[in-house]
Amino acid sequence: MGKWNAEKVTETVRDLDRRGVDLSYRCAMREHGALCRAAVRYCGSWRKALVMAGIRDGDHRLRKRWSAPDVLAEIGLLAATGADLSWTAVAQTRPDLAAAATRGGRFGSWRAALRSAGLDDNAVCRKRRWDRAAVADEIRRRLGQGLALNAGCVEREDPGLLAAGRRLYGSWRAALDGAGLDSGVFLLRVRRSRSQ
């Protein structure tokens, strides 16, 4: 970030504050360690750097006070930049946003916040929620894309789908049947292709 001085520290702190970044010492040290060290060196302490930047908070928590529209706006900004919006990624990289979305009577869960922001939570989240209809839809999608539907290929390419199909239908064959496909035809195709 170039050479630090008191002016550059306070300017950077103001910029982070405008962007709604959590300015608690713990979070700032984890996310912006060089800035925190420069604040101590050039301003005397992190708290003094905040005061010099014009940021005050009587209860000394110095955390952004999120409203529901703030959360949705931040999710929209992150989505526009192509950021990973899975819960695991957001909890690690943006704990302030993750906490704001799930606490304080706002959305209750990260999935609900994503849906409120107009995003498909199943497309964003790494852990998909499966029900029988979702399994059948995914099987039909694979068929439409010309992807193999035998258990071995599905296990390699989408193990979550195979596991969900077996769990919800009792077997992969039953999952294929549940999607409206004749499982015998697909299993017969696999056997024929192996023997050729």
C-alpha positions as CSV (number, residue, x, y, z in Angstrom):
1,M,0.0,0.0,0.0
2,G,3.0,2.3,-0.3
3,K,4.5,4.3,2.5
4,W,2.3,5.0,5.5
5,N,2.0,8.3,7.4
6,A,-0.7,9.6,9.7
7,E,-2.7,11.2,6.9
8,K,-2.7,8.1,4.8
9,V,-3.8,6.0,7.8
10,T,-6.7,8.3,8.6
11,E,-7.7,8.5,4.9
12,T,-7.7,4.7,4.6
13,V,-9.7,4.4,7.8
14,R,-12.3,6.9,6.5
15,D,-12.5,5.0,3.2
16,L,-13.1,1.7,5.1
17,D,-15.8,3.3,7.2
18,R,-17.6,4.6,4.1
19,R,-17.6,1.1,2.7
20,G,-19.1,-0.2,5.9
21,V,-16.2,-2.3,7.0
22,D,-16.1,-3.6,10.6
23,L,-13.6,-1.3,12.3
24,S,-13.4,-3.2,15.6
25,Y,-9.7,-3.8,16.4
26,R,-10.0,-7.6,16.2
27,C,-11.6,-7.5,12.7
28,A,-9.4,-4.7,11.4
29,M,-6.2,-6.5,12.6
30,R,-7.3,-9.7,10.9
31,E,-8.4,-8.1,7.6
32,H,-6.1,-5.0,7.5
33,G,-3.0,-5.9,9.6
34,A,-0.6,-3.5,7.9
35,L,-3.1,-0.6,8.4
36,C,-3.4,-1.4,12.1
37,R,0.3,-1.6,12.6
38,A,0.7,1.8,10.8
39,A,-2.0,3.3,12.9
40,V,-0.1,2.3,16.1
41,R,3.1,3.7,14.7
42,Y,1.8,7.0,13.2
43,C,-1.2,7.7,15.4
44,G,-0.4,6.1,18.7
45,S,-3.1,3.4,18.7
46,W,-5.9,2.0,16.6
47,R,-8.5,4.0,18.7
48,K,-6.6,7.2,18.2
49,A,-6.5,6.6,14.4
50,L,-10.2,6.2,14.4
51,V,-10.7,9.4,16.4
52,M,-8.3,11.2,14.0
53,A,-10.4,9.9,11.1
54,G,-13.5,11.4,12.8
55,I,-15.1,8.1,13.9
56,R,-16.5,8.0,17.3
57,D,-18.6,5.5,19.2
58,G,-19.6,6.0,22.8
59,D,-19.8,2.4,23.7
60,H,-16.4,1.7,22.0
61,R,-17.6,-1.1,19.8
62,L,-17.0,0.7,16.5
63,R,-19.0,-1.8,14.5
64,K,-21.2,-0.8,11.6
65,R,-24.8,-0.7,12.5
66,W,-26.4,-2.7,9.7
67,S,-30.0,-2.2,8.6
68,A,-31.7,-4.8,6.4
69,P,-31.3,-2.6,3.3
70,D,-27.6,-2.2,4.1
71,V,-27.2,-6.0,4.2
72,L,-29.1,-6.4,0.8
73,A,-27.0,-3.6,-0.8
74,E,-23.8,-5.2,0.3
75,I,-24.8,-8.6,-0.9
76,G,-25.7,-7.0,-4.3
77,L,-22.3,-5.3,-4.5
78,L,-20.5,-8.6,-3.7
79,A,-22.6,-10.5,-6.3
80,A,-21.8,-7.9,-8.9
81,T,-18.1,-8.4,-8.4
82,G,-18.4,-12.2,-8.6
83,A,-17.5,-12.8,-5.0
84,D,-18.0,-16.2,-3.5
85,L,-21.3,-15.8,-1.5
86,S,-21.4,-19.3,0.0
87,W,-21.8,-19.1,3.8
88,T,-18.4,-20.6,4.4
89,A,-16.7,-17.9,2.3
90,V,-18.7,-15.0,3.7
91,A,-18.3,-16.1,7.3
92,Q,-14.5,-16.1,6.8
93,T,-14.0,-13.0,4.7
94,R,-16.9,-10.8,5.8
95,P,-18.0,-11.9,9.3
96,D,-19.6,-8.5,9.9
97,L,-22.0,-9.0,7.0
98,A,-22.6,-12.6,7.9
99,A,-23.5,-11.6,11.5
100,A,-25.6,-8.7,10.3
101,A,-27.7,-10.9,8.0
102,T,-28.3,-13.7,10.5
103,R,-28.8,-11.7,13.8
104,G,-30.9,-8.8,15.1
105,G,-34.2,-10.0,13.6
106,R,-33.2,-9.2,10.0
107,F,-33.3,-12.3,7.9
108,G,-32.6,-15.2,10.3
109,S,-30.3,-17.1,7.9
110,W,-27.8,-16.4,5.2
111,R,-30.0,-18.3,2.7
112,A,-33.0,-16.0,3.5
113,A,-30.8,-13.0,3.1
114,L,-29.6,-14.2,-0.3
115,R,-33.2,-14.8,-1.4
116,S,-34.3,-11.4,-0.2
117,A,-31.5,-9.9,-2.3
118,G,-33.0,-11.6,-5.3
119,L,-30.3,-14.4,-5.6
120,D,-30.9,-18.1,-6.0
121,D,-29.5,-19.4,-2.7
122,N,-29.1,-22.9,-4.1
123,A,-26.9,-21.6,-6.9
124,V,-24.8,-19.6,-4.5
125,C,-24.5,-22.0,-1.6
126,R,-22.1,-24.9,-1.8
127,K,-24.3,-27.2,0.1
128,R,-27.5,-27.6,-1.9
129,R,-30.8,-28.4,-0.2
130,W,-32.3,-31.5,-1.8
131,D,-35.9,-32.7,-1.9
132,R,-37.4,-35.3,-4.3
133,A,-38.4,-32.6,-6.9
134,A,-34.9,-31.0,-6.8
135,V,-33.3,-34.4,-7.4
136,A,-35.7,-35.2,-10.3
137,D,-35.1,-31.7,-11.8
138,E,-31.3,-32.2,-11.7
139,I,-31.5,-35.6,-13.2
140,R,-33.6,-34.2,-16.1
141,R,-31.1,-31.3,-16.5
142,R,-28.2,-33.8,-16.8
143,L,-30.2,-35.7,-19.4
144,G,-30.9,-32.6,-21.3
145,Q,-27.2,-31.7,-21.4
146,G,-26.3,-35.2,-22.5
147,L,-24.5,-36.1,-19.3
148,A,-24.2,-39.7,-18.2
149,L,-26.8,-40.8,-15.6
150,N,-25.2,-44.1,-14.5
151,A,-24.3,-44.0,-10.8
152,G,-20.5,-44.2,-11.4
153,C,-20.4,-41.1,-13.5
154,V,-22.8,-39.2,-11.3
155,E,-20.7,-40.1,-8.3
156,R,-17.6,-38.7,-9.9
157,E,-19.3,-35.5,-11.3
158,D,-21.9,-34.7,-8.7
159,P,-21.7,-36.9,-5.6
160,G,-24.2,-34.7,-3.8
161,L,-26.9,-35.5,-6.3
162,L,-26.2,-39.3,-6.1
163,A,-26.3,-39.2,-2.3
164,A,-29.5,-37.2,-2.3
165,G,-31.1,-39.5,-4.9
166,R,-30.3,-42.6,-2.9
167,R,-31.3,-41.0,0.4
168,L,-34.7,-39.6,-0.8
169,Y,-35.7,-42.4,-3.2
170,G,-34.0,-45.4,-1.6
171,S,-31.8,-46.1,-4.6
172,W,-30.3,-44.4,-7.7
173,R,-32.5,-46.6,-9.9
174,A,-35.6,-45.4,-8.1
175,A,-34.4,-41.7,-8.4
176,L,-34.1,-42.2,-12.2
177,D,-37.6,-43.6,-12.2
178,G,-38.8,-40.8,-10.0
179,A,-37.5,-38.3,-12.6
180,G,-39.8,-40.0,-15.2
181,L,-37.0,-41.9,-16.8
182,D,-36.9,-45.6,-17.5
183,S,-33.9,-46.6,-15.3
184,G,-33.7,-50.0,-17.0
185,V,-33.0,-48.3,-20.4
186,F,-30.2,-46.2,-18.9
187,L,-28.7,-49.1,-17.0
188,L,-28.9,-51.3,-20.2
189,R,-27.1,-48.5,-22.2
190,V,-24.3,-48.6,-19.7
191,R,-24.0,-52.4,-19.8
192,R,-24.0,-52.4,-23.6
193,S,-21.4,-49.6,-23.9
194,R,-19.1,-51.6,-21.5
195,S,-19.4,-54.8,-23.6
196,Q,-18.6,-53.1,-26.9
